[in-house]
Structure formats: C-alpha cells, structure tokens
Amino acid sequence: MSQPNSLKVLLLPFPGFDTLDLYAPIEVLGKGAAIGGLEITFEIATVAQPTLSAEKVPVYRTLSISQAMMQLDQYEIVVQPGAGVSEVERYLETPELLGLDPSSVREHLQLLLAFSQMTTPSPRGLAGLAGVFSNMVVTTHYAGLEKLGEYCRMAGQGTVIEPDIGNGDYEGYSNAQQHSWRWVTVNRPGFGVNVISSGGISCGLDASLYLLSELEMMNDGQREKVGVAKAHRCARIMEYAWRWA
C-alpha cells in the first residue's frame, strides 16, 4: 500500500471502452485529492498497446496486466471502465478477433478477482465475469443489465442485478430506464475491499464523487474521511451537478 495521505489508482481499459468511464474517475479523484489533502497517482494497465476507446481515443499503458498483477498490493483503488455490450462481448468471448491473446484477457479477469479478495482495506461486465460480484447487489447501464446478469451467473452466485428488467422485454427495459441506479456500493463479504458498480457513462462521475467522499486521510494523527462537503466542492469546481444514487 502507499504512504499515508497518498493513493495509487490502477485503471484497466480494454478495446472499445467508453472514454468517459476512464476519464471521469481521473478527473474527480485528481481534483478531489488536492481538495482533500491527498496525493494521488494513476497507472494504466492494458492488454493492447495502444488501446482505443469506442470513440477512437488512444490510451497508452504504463505497465502490462502481468506487471500490475505482480504489484497489486500497491494499489488502493482499481477502476474497471465499462463499454457497450457488443464491445464487452468481443473482448471477453472472441478476443482473438481483436488480435488479442485469450490468456491475457483471462489474466485481466484474474486481476480483478484477486484485488476484490484482498484482505487488507483498500467496478461492470468484466467484473461480473471475473466473479467479483458474487453475493452482491450491483448495477450497470440499463442496456447491459441482462448481459451482466448472464456473466454473473456464469462466474458466481447470489448476485442481484438492479434495477430488475423482468423478462427483458420492452416493459422491463422501460422500467430500468426510469428507475436506473447511479451507483451501488457493497462491502465484499469476508474481505477488506469495497466494490462500487455504477450505471452508464455519466454515472461514473457520480460514483467517483461518492468514492472521493469515502477516501480516508490522516489529520493530526487521526484518520478521517474526505467527506461529502469536500466532494461537493469538487463537483462545484467541475461545474457538475452531483446526482445521488
């Protein structure tokens, strides 16, 4: 783990990731850390180099997935950006069509699961298939709720997907759009890790502001949270209206 009042964040974009899903946490945590009196550093690990977002923005990694796995205990936060359903399916189910080694994708999933099972205190479709969401209530973009449920059933048990889309018909998805969850946070049972899943795209800003409010720092020898007030201050600096879950 990092030194007191310093945090290391690992981000794991994959081909076709949503651009805002990657940069929302960076924007919020970067600005919020300064407000809260924290020093924060970011590292990016990917399978492909460069990795293109769905909007064709190239991202260059600072280390490989294998290297990140070897030093996983250095990170307080791991962020898994999401993507559209078809992009997630291609990455997880047919990576060879993207020119990727399937074993590298499996290692990506293993990293997510390993971090979620760390016993010292310290995100959508990929995390679901990794088994991270077993026995949890989680959410994602309304268009990906059914697919997230499928992946969670393949990899674990006891996962509750919210909002409920019923049989996946028009009425179910219409209900999901009207009652979407901005984010859900759960203490992983038996471990020291909190898992936050967010709804689609802009929800990552809301979830990141919540995460910021929960970060802890040392002040005059006492551990305290950054807090909601400073998270709201960060949102005001960003000129963003923080939407609570």
Backbone as numpy.savetxt, mean C-alpha at the origin, in Angstrom:
# Nx Ny Nz CAx CAy CAz Cx Cy Cz
15.68 -1.61 11.85 14.85 -0.42 11.85 15.73 0.84 11.85
15.14 1.97 11.51 15.86 3.22 11.40 16.13 3.82 12.78
16.90 4.91 12.80 17.19 5.63 14.03 15.95 6.37 14.51
15.92 6.76 15.81 14.76 7.50 16.32 14.45 8.73 15.47
13.17 8.96 15.23 12.66 10.08 14.45 13.12 10.04 12.99
13.48 8.86 12.51 13.75 8.68 11.09 13.04 7.41 10.62
12.57 7.44 9.39 11.81 6.33 8.83 12.32 6.01 7.44
12.30 4.73 7.11 12.60 4.30 5.74 11.35 3.67 5.16
11.02 4.09 3.94 9.82 3.63 3.26 10.24 2.89 1.99
9.70 1.70 1.80 9.95 0.91 0.59 8.70 0.93 -0.27
8.85 1.28 -1.54 7.74 1.30 -2.48 7.97 0.26 -3.56
6.88 -0.43 -3.96 7.00 -1.61 -4.84 6.12 -1.49 -6.09
6.38 -0.53 -6.97 5.57 -0.45 -8.19 5.84 -1.62 -9.13
4.85 -1.96 -9.93 4.99 -3.03 -10.93 4.46 -2.50 -12.25
4.75 -3.13 -13.37 4.35 -2.61 -14.67 2.84 -2.34 -14.75
2.50 -1.10 -15.15 1.10 -0.73 -15.26 0.51 -0.15 -13.99
1.33 0.10 -12.96 0.83 0.67 -11.71 0.20 2.04 -11.96
-0.71 2.41 -11.06 -1.32 3.73 -11.17 -0.36 4.79 -10.62
-0.11 5.83 -11.40 0.90 6.83 -11.05 0.62 7.47 -9.69
-0.62 7.86 -9.43 -0.93 8.51 -8.17 -0.78 7.55 -6.99
-1.01 6.27 -7.22 -0.84 5.29 -6.14 0.59 5.28 -5.61
1.55 5.58 -6.48 2.94 5.63 -6.05 3.27 6.98 -5.42
2.83 8.06 -6.08 3.30 9.38 -5.67 2.47 10.02 -4.55
1.25 9.56 -4.33 0.46 10.10 -3.22 1.14 9.87 -1.87
1.57 8.62 -1.57 2.27 8.42 -0.29 3.57 9.22 -0.19
4.29 9.35 -1.31 5.54 10.11 -1.30 5.26 11.57 -0.98
4.26 12.14 -1.64 3.90 13.54 -1.41 3.48 13.77 0.04
2.58 12.94 0.52 2.04 13.13 1.88 3.12 12.89 2.93
3.80 11.76 2.85 4.78 11.43 3.87 5.99 12.36 3.80
6.36 12.78 2.59 7.49 13.70 2.46 7.21 15.04 3.11
6.05 15.63 2.81 5.70 16.92 3.42 5.35 16.75 4.90
4.61 15.69 5.20 4.17 15.49 6.58 5.30 15.20 7.53
6.35 14.52 7.07 7.48 14.22 7.94 8.14 15.50 8.44
8.28 16.46 7.55 8.89 17.74 7.95 8.03 18.45 8.99
6.72 18.40 8.79 5.80 19.03 9.75 5.86 18.32 11.10
5.95 17.00 11.06 5.92 16.21 12.29 7.26 16.04 12.96
8.32 16.56 12.36 9.64 16.43 12.97 10.32 15.11 12.72
10.00 14.49 11.58 10.60 13.21 11.22 11.48 13.36 9.99
12.50 12.52 9.92 13.32 12.43 8.72 12.93 11.16 7.98
12.61 11.29 6.71 12.09 10.14 5.97 12.86 9.96 4.68
13.14 8.70 4.34 13.81 8.38 3.09 13.00 7.32 2.36
13.06 7.35 1.04 12.29 6.44 0.20 13.23 5.60 -0.65
12.86 4.34 -0.81 13.55 3.46 -1.74 12.51 2.75 -2.60
12.87 2.48 -3.83 11.96 1.83 -4.77 12.57 0.53 -5.26
11.81 -0.55 -5.10 12.25 -1.87 -5.58 11.26 -2.36 -6.62
11.76 -2.84 -7.75 10.90 -3.33 -8.83 11.50 -4.58 -9.45
10.68 -5.25 -10.23 11.15 -6.39 -11.01 11.75 -5.91 -12.33
11.10 -4.92 -12.96 11.55 -4.41 -14.27 12.29 -3.09 -14.08
13.21 -2.80 -15.01 13.98 -1.57 -14.97 14.10 -0.99 -16.38
13.46 0.18 -16.67 12.56 0.92 -15.80 11.19 0.24 -15.73
10.35 0.72 -14.82 8.97 0.24 -14.70 8.04 1.36 -15.11
7.17 1.09 -16.10 6.26 2.11 -16.61 4.92 2.04 -15.90
4.40 3.20 -15.54 3.06 3.25 -14.98 2.03 3.09 -16.09
0.76 3.00 -15.71 -0.31 2.91 -16.71 -0.33 4.15 -17.58
0.14 5.26 -17.01 0.19 6.53 -17.75 1.52 6.72 -18.47
2.34 5.65 -18.50 3.62 5.61 -19.22 4.70 6.49 -18.59
4.61 6.69 -17.28 5.66 7.40 -16.56 6.71 6.39 -16.11
7.99 6.56 -16.51 9.00 5.58 -16.11 9.50 5.82 -14.70
9.68 4.73 -13.97 10.24 4.79 -12.62 11.46 3.88 -12.58
12.55 4.40 -12.02 13.79 3.64 -11.94 14.03 3.22 -10.49
14.31 1.95 -10.31 14.47 1.42 -8.96 15.79 1.84 -8.34
15.82 1.85 -7.02 17.05 2.07 -6.28 17.68 0.75 -5.82
16.89 -0.31 -5.85 17.39 -1.63 -5.53 16.43 -2.68 -6.08
16.89 -3.91 -6.15 16.05 -4.99 -6.67 15.15 -5.55 -5.57
14.16 -6.34 -5.96 13.30 -7.01 -4.99 14.14 -7.91 -4.08
15.09 -8.61 -4.65 15.96 -9.50 -3.86 16.75 -8.72 -2.82
17.30 -7.58 -3.23 18.06 -6.76 -2.28 17.16 -6.23 -1.17
15.94 -5.81 -1.55 15.00 -5.31 -0.54 14.63 -6.39 0.45
14.45 -7.61 -0.04 14.12 -8.72 0.84 15.22 -8.96 1.87
16.47 -8.82 1.46 17.60 -9.07 2.35 17.71 -8.05 3.46
17.15 -6.86 3.26 17.24 -5.81 4.28 15.86 -5.33 4.72
14.90 -6.24 4.71 13.50 -5.88 4.97 13.31 -5.26 6.35
14.14 -5.66 7.30 13.97 -5.15 8.66 14.41 -3.69 8.80
14.94 -3.10 7.73 15.31 -1.69 7.77 14.13 -0.75 7.52
13.01 -1.31 7.05 11.88 -0.46 6.65 10.78 -0.45 7.70
10.29 0.75 7.98 9.13 0.88 8.85 7.83 0.79 8.06
7.87 1.16 6.79 6.66 1.22 5.96 6.96 0.59 4.60
6.06 -0.28 4.14 6.12 -0.81 2.78 4.83 -0.42 2.06
4.96 0.22 0.92 3.81 0.69 0.15 3.69 -0.13 -1.13
2.51 -0.74 -1.33 2.23 -1.48 -2.55 1.24 -0.67 -3.40
1.72 0.06 -4.42 0.78 0.76 -5.30 -0.12 -0.23 -6.04
-1.29 0.22 -6.38 -2.24 -0.63 -7.10 -2.24 -0.34 -8.59
-3.20 -0.94 -9.28 -3.32 -0.78 -10.73 -4.72 -1.23 -11.14
-5.01 -1.06 -12.42 -6.26 -1.58 -12.95 -6.28 -3.10 -12.89
-7.48 -3.68 -12.95 -7.61 -5.13 -12.84 -6.80 -5.84 -13.91
-6.86 -5.38 -15.15 -6.15 -6.07 -16.23 -4.64 -6.01 -16.03
-4.13 -4.89 -15.52 -2.69 -4.76 -15.27 -2.25 -5.70 -14.15
-3.06 -5.80 -13.11 -2.74 -6.71 -12.01 -2.74 -8.15 -12.50
-3.75 -8.51 -13.30 -3.84 -9.87 -13.83 -2.62 -10.21 -14.68
-2.21 -9.30 -15.55 -1.05 -9.57 -16.41 0.20 -9.80 -15.57
0.39 -8.96 -14.56 1.60 -9.06 -13.74 1.63 -10.37 -12.94
0.49 -10.74 -12.39 0.45 -11.90 -11.51 0.27 -13.22 -12.25
-0.49 -13.20 -13.34 -0.89 -14.45 -13.98 -0.09 -14.78 -15.24
0.36 -13.77 -15.97 1.13 -14.02 -17.20 2.34 -13.08 -17.28
3.21 -13.07 -16.28 4.33 -12.12 -16.30 5.28 -12.34 -17.46
5.35 -13.58 -17.95 6.25 -13.85 -19.07 5.86 -13.07 -20.32
4.57 -12.73 -20.47 4.14 -11.91 -21.61 4.62 -10.47 -21.49
5.03 -10.08 -20.27 5.59 -8.75 -20.05 7.12 -8.80 -20.09
7.65 -9.97 -20.40 9.10 -10.13 -20.42 9.71 -10.28 -19.03
8.89 -10.70 -18.07 9.35 -10.82 -16.69 9.52 -12.28 -16.29
10.43 -12.52 -15.38 10.64 -13.85 -14.84 9.58 -14.12 -13.77
8.74 -15.15 -13.95 7.70 -15.44 -12.94 8.26 -15.62 -11.54
9.48 -16.11 -11.41 10.05 -16.29 -10.08 10.28 -14.95 -9.38
10.56 -13.91 -10.17 10.74 -12.58 -9.60 9.42 -12.02 -9.07
8.34 -12.31 -9.78 7.02 -11.88 -9.31 6.66 -12.61 -8.02
6.97 -13.91 -7.96 6.71 -14.66 -6.73 7.51 -14.09 -5.56
8.73 -13.67 -5.84 9.55 -13.08 -4.78 8.94 -11.76 -4.29
8.36 -11.01 -5.21 7.65 -9.78 -4.85 6.53 -10.10 -3.84
5.75 -11.12 -4.14 4.66 -11.51 -3.25 5.21 -12.01 -1.90
6.30 -12.74 -1.95 6.90 -13.25 -0.71 7.38 -12.11 0.16
7.89 -11.04 -0.46 8.34 -9.88 0.31 7.17 -9.24 1.06
6.03 -9.08 0.38 4.86 -8.49 1.03 4.41 -9.32 2.22
4.37 -10.63 2.03 3.94 -11.50 3.11 4.94 -11.48 4.26
6.23 -11.49 3.93 7.26 -11.48 4.97 7.17 -10.22 5.81
6.96 -9.08 5.17 6.86 -7.83 5.94 5.62 -7.83 6.82
4.52 -8.37 6.31 3.28 -8.39 7.09 3.37 -9.31 8.30
4.35 -10.20 8.29 4.50 -11.16 9.39 5.64 -10.81 10.33
6.23 -9.64 10.14 7.29 -9.22 11.06 6.72 -9.01 12.45
7.46 -9.38 13.45 6.95 -9.36 14.82 7.34 -8.09 15.58
8.10 -7.20 14.93 8.43 -5.94 15.58 7.56 -4.85 15.00
7.07 -3.89 15.84 6.18 -2.87 15.31 6.82 -2.11 14.15
6.27 -1.81 13.38 6.77 -1.02 12.29 5.82 0.08 11.78
-0.82 -2.87 1.23 -1.40 -2.08 0.86 -2.08 -2.77 0.07
-3.31 -3.74 -2.14 -4.49 -4.04 -2.94 -4.31 -5.42 -3.54
-4.52 -5.62 -4.79 -4.58 -6.94 -5.39 -3.35 -7.79 -5.11
-2.16 -7.21 -5.23 -0.94 -7.97 -4.99 -0.88 -8.45 -3.55
-1.19 -7.57 -2.64 -1.15 -7.96 -1.23 -2.15 -9.08 -0.96
-3.28 -9.04 -1.63 -4.28 -10.08 -1.45 -3.76 -11.43 -1.87
-3.12 -11.50 -3.01 -2.61 -12.78 -3.49 -1.43 -13.25 -2.65
-0.73 -12.33 -2.01 0.39 -12.71 -1.16 -0.07 -13.33 0.15
-1.35 -13.22 0.46 -1.85 -13.76 1.72 -1.81 -12.77 2.86
-1.44 -11.54 2.57 -1.32 -10.51 3.59 -2.66 -10.24 4.26
-3.77 -10.36 3.51 -5.08 -9.94 3.99 -5.88 -11.04 4.68
-5.26 -12.18 4.97 -5.98 -13.27 5.62 -6.57 -12.79 6.95
-7.85 -13.12 7.18 -8.54 -12.80 8.42 -8.63 -11.30 8.68
-8.80 -10.53 7.61 -8.91 -9.08 7.75 -10.10 -8.55 6.97
-10.51 -7.33 7.33 -11.45 -6.56 6.52 -10.62 -5.62 5.67
-10.81 -5.66 4.34 -9.99 -4.86 3.43 -10.88 -4.26 2.34
-10.29 -3.32 1.59 -11.02 -2.69 0.51 -10.09 -2.41 -0.66
-10.67 -1.97 -1.77 -9.91 -1.54 -2.94 -10.85 -0.73 -3.82
-10.40 -0.35 -5.00 -11.26 0.34 -5.97 -12.46 -0.54 -6.27
-13.63 0.08 -6.43 -14.85 -0.73 -6.61 -14.75 -1.69 -7.79
-13.99 -1.31 -8.84 -13.88 -2.19 -10.01 -13.03 -3.43 -9.72
-12.23 -3.38 -8.66 -11.36 -4.51 -8.36 -11.80 -5.35 -7.19
-12.99 -5.07 -6.63 -13.44 -5.79 -5.44 -13.58 -7.29 -5.69
-14.17 -7.65 -6.84 -14.37 -9.07 -7.13 -13.04 -9.79 -7.32
-12.13 -9.18 -8.05 -10.82 -9.80 -8.29 -10.02 -9.90 -7.00
-10.08 -8.88 -6.16 -9.39 -8.95 -4.87 -9.92 -10.12 -4.05
-11.24 -10.29 -4.07 -11.84 -11.42 -3.35 -11.32 -12.76 -3.86
-11.19 -12.89 -5.19 -10.68 -14.13 -5.77 -9.26 -14.41 -5.30
-8.41 -13.39 -5.35 -7.02 -13.58 -4.95 -6.91 -13.92 -3.46
-7.73 -13.26 -2.65 -7.68 -13.54 -1.22 -8.12 -14.96 -0.91
-9.12 -15.45 -1.64 -9.57 -16.84 -1.42 -8.50 -17.84 -1.85
-7.71 -17.49 -2.87 -6.65 -18.37 -3.33 -5.51 -18.47 -2.32
-5.25 -17.36 -1.62 -4.03 -17.29 -0.81 -4.25 -17.40 0.69
-5.47 -17.21 1.15 -5.68 -17.22 2.60 -7.12 -17.55 2.94
-7.54 -17.12 4.10 -8.89 -17.41 4.53 -9.37 -16.29 5.46
-10.69 -16.20 5.57 -11.27 -15.26 6.53 -11.27 -13.81 6.11
-10.92 -13.50 4.86 -10.89 -12.11 4.42 -12.30 -11.62 4.11
-12.61 -10.42 4.58 -13.88 -9.77 4.28 -13.60 -8.57 3.39
-14.21 -8.55 2.20 -14.02 -7.45 1.25 -15.16 -6.46 1.40
-14.83 -5.20 1.61 -15.85 -4.16 1.74 -15.59 -3.04 0.73
-16.66 -2.46 0.17 -18.07 -2.82 0.36 -18.43 -4.11 -0.38
-19.51 -4.73 0.07 -19.97 -5.99 -0.49 -20.64 -5.74 -1.85
-20.19 -6.46 -2.89 -20.80 -6.29 -4.21 -21.82 -7.39 -4.50
-22.15 -8.18 -3.50 -23.15 -9.22 -3.69 -22.73 -10.22 -4.75
-23.57 -10.41 -5.77 -23.28 -11.36 -6.84 -22.43 -10.75 -7.96
-22.00 -9.52 -7.77 -21.18 -8.87 -8.78 -21.97 -8.36 -9.97
-23.29 -8.18 -9.79 -24.11 -7.66 -10.88 -24.12 -6.13 -10.84
-24.90 -5.52 -11.72 -24.94 -4.07 -11.80 -25.32 -3.45 -10.46
-26.31 -4.02 -9.82 -26.78 -3.48 -8.54 -25.68 -3.54 -7.48
-24.92 -4.64 -7.49 -23.84 -4.78 -6.53 -22.76 -3.73 -6.71
-22.35 -3.52 -7.97 -21.30 -2.53 -8.23 -21.81 -1.11 -8.01
-23.08 -0.87 -8.33 -23.67 0.44 -8.07 -23.64 0.75 -6.58
-23.96 -0.25 -5.77 -23.92 -0.08 -4.32 -22.49 0.18 -3.85
-21.53 -0.52 -4.46 -20.14 -0.35 -4.07 -19.65 1.06 -4.36
-20.06 1.62 -5.51 -19.66 2.98 -5.85 -20.22 3.99 -4.85
-21.44 3.76 -4.40 -22.09 4.70 -3.49 -21.58 4.57 -2.06
-21.09 3.40 -1.71 -20.68 3.15 -0.33 -19.21 2.74 -0.25
-18.39 3.27 -1.15 -16.98 2.90 -1.16 -16.28 3.39 0.10
-15.27 2.63 0.51 -14.48 2.95 1.69 -13.19 3.63 1.24
-12.82 4.73 1.88 -11.60 5.42 1.50 -10.36 4.59 1.90
-10.40 4.03 3.11 -9.34 3.13 3.53 -9.81 2.31 4.72
-9.09 1.22 4.96 -9.34 0.36 6.11 -7.99 0.05 6.74
-7.91 0.14 8.04 -6.67 -0.20 8.74 -6.93 -1.32 9.74
-6.03 -2.30 9.79 -6.20 -3.47 10.64 -4.85 -3.83 11.26
-4.86 -4.14 12.53 -3.68 -4.71 13.16 -3.60 -6.17 12.76
-2.50 -6.57 12.14 -2.39 -7.96 11.70 -2.33 -8.88 12.90
-3.29 -9.81 13.04 -3.36 -10.67 14.22 -2.08 -11.46 14.46
-1.54 -11.35 15.67 -0.36 -12.12 16.04 0.96 -11.50 15.63
0.92 -10.33 14.96 2.15 -9.70 14.50 2.15 -8.23 14.92
3.27 -7.54 14.66 3.40 -6.15 15.08 3.20 -5.16 13.95
2.50 -5.56 12.90 2.36 -4.73 11.71 0.91 -4.30 11.52
0.71 -3.04 11.19 -0.60 -2.54 10.80 -0.70 -2.59 9.28
-1.81 -3.09 8.76 -2.03 -3.18 7.32 -3.14 -2.21 6.94
-2.84 -1.32 6.00 -3.82 -0.35 5.50 -4.12 -0.67 4.05
-5.39 -0.87 3.73 -5.81 -1.03 2.33 -6.67 0.17 1.99
-6.56 0.65 0.75 -7.30 1.85 0.38 -8.17 1.59 -0.84
-9.15 2.45 -1.01 -9.96 2.43 -2.22 -9.15 2.91 -3.40
-9.81 3.29 -4.47 -9.11 3.59 -5.70 -8.47 4.97 -5.77
-7.31 5.03 -6.36 -6.59 6.20 -6.84 -6.51 7.31 -5.79
-7.46 8.26 -5.78 -7.35 9.40 -4.86 -7.45 8.97 -3.41
-8.00 7.79 -3.15 -8.09 7.29 -1.77 -6.70 7.12 -1.16
-5.69 6.93 -2.00 -4.33 6.80 -1.49 -3.86 8.05 -0.77
-4.36 9.22 -1.19 -4.03 10.46 -0.47 -4.64 10.43 0.93
-5.89 10.02 1.01 -6.58 9.97 2.31 -5.92 8.97 3.24
-5.62 7.78 2.70 -4.99 6.74 3.52 -3.60 7.18 3.97
-2.87 7.87 3.11 -1.52 8.33 3.47 -1.57 9.39 4.56
-2.57 10.26 4.51 -2.73 11.26 5.57 -3.05 10.58 6.90
-3.88 9.55 6.85 -4.15 8.79 8.08 -2.87 8.15 8.59
-2.11 7.52 7.69 -0.85 6.90 8.09 0.07 7.93 8.73
0.16 9.11 8.13 0.98 10.18 8.69 0.56 10.49 10.13
-0.74 10.59 10.36 -1.23 10.92 11.70 -0.86 9.87 12.73
-0.65 8.63 12.29 -0.35 7.53 13.19 1.14 7.32 13.43
1.99 7.97 12.64 3.43 7.79 12.81 3.86 8.30 14.17
4.84 7.62 14.75 5.31 7.98 16.08 6.70 8.60 16.02
6.96 9.50 16.98 8.24 10.18 17.07 8.59 10.34 18.55
9.86 10.59 18.82 10.31 10.84 20.17 10.37 12.35 20.41
9.77 12.81 21.51 9.75 14.22 21.86 10.02 14.35 23.35
11.19 14.92 23.68 11.59 15.06 25.08 11.57 13.71 25.81
12.04 12.69 25.12 12.13 11.37 25.72 10.84 10.60 25.76
9.76 11.18 25.22 8.46 10.53 25.21 8.04 10.21 23.78
7.45 9.03 23.60 6.96 8.65 22.28 5.56 9.21 22.08
5.35 9.91 20.97 4.04 10.48 20.68 3.75 10.40 19.19
2.47 10.41 18.84 2.08 10.35 17.44 2.17 11.74 16.79
2.37 11.73 15.49 2.31 12.99 14.74 0.95 13.64 14.95
-0.11 12.85 14.86 -1.44 13.33 15.21 -2.24 13.87 14.04
-3.55 13.92 14.25 -4.49 14.34 13.21 -4.31 15.81 12.86
-4.02 16.66 13.85 -3.90 18.10 13.61 -2.78 18.39 12.62
-1.63 17.74 12.79 -0.52 17.97 11.87 -0.79 17.34 10.51
-1.53 16.22 10.48 -1.92 15.64 9.20 -2.84 16.59 8.45
-3.77 17.24 9.15 -4.63 18.24 8.52 -3.81 19.43 8.01
-2.78 19.79 8.76 -1.91 20.88 8.31 -1.22 20.50 7.01
-0.78 19.26 6.92 -0.17 18.77 5.69 -1.16 18.85 4.54
-2.40 18.43 4.79 -3.43 18.49 3.74 -3.68 19.93 3.30
-3.67 20.88 4.24 -3.88 22.29 3.87 -2.74 22.81 3.00
-1.50 22.42 3.34 -0.36 22.83 2.52 -0.49 22.27 1.11
-1.02 21.05 1.01 -1.23 20.43 -0.30 -2.48 20.98 -1.00
-3.25 21.81 -0.29 -4.54 22.30 -0.78 -5.43 21.13 -1.20
-5.48 20.17 -0.29 -6.28 18.97 -0.51 -7.30 18.83 0.61
-8.54 18.51 0.25 -9.60 18.29 1.23 -9.58 16.84 1.66
-9.03 16.58 2.84 -8.88 15.21 3.36 -10.25 14.61 3.59
-10.52 13.51 2.91 -11.79 12.78 3.07 -11.58 11.62 4.01
-12.28 11.63 5.12 -12.15 10.57 6.12 -12.90 9.34 5.64
-12.46 8.15 6.10 -13.10 6.90 5.67 -14.55 6.86 6.14
